[in-house]
Amino acid sequence: MMQPTSHNGPKRGQEAYDAATGRIGVLQDVCHVDVLAFDHQMPGPLVAFLRPQKGGQEWMTDSKNVQFPEEARPHPDSSDELP
């Protein structure tokens, strides 16, 4: 099995943010498209598989969309509200 070489985001079992869908899930794996036995329709060479934290439909996305959630969420101190 070919292992991913350029995924620098969350690792297996960690919470992950999918920028393509705006969803947060648990990263199950990142695979090279050459090992997939189905039509992946992903633009990049690596596909990330995620699942909802509390169950539900699993999904896949290009690995370039996967980020650590804290990098994707607005920080509390970056609010536009004035005191």
Summary of the structure (lengths in Angstrom):
residues: 83
radius of gyration: 14.6
end to end distance: 55.1
largest distance: 55.3
contacts: 198
relative contact order: 0.27
helix: 16%
strand: 31%
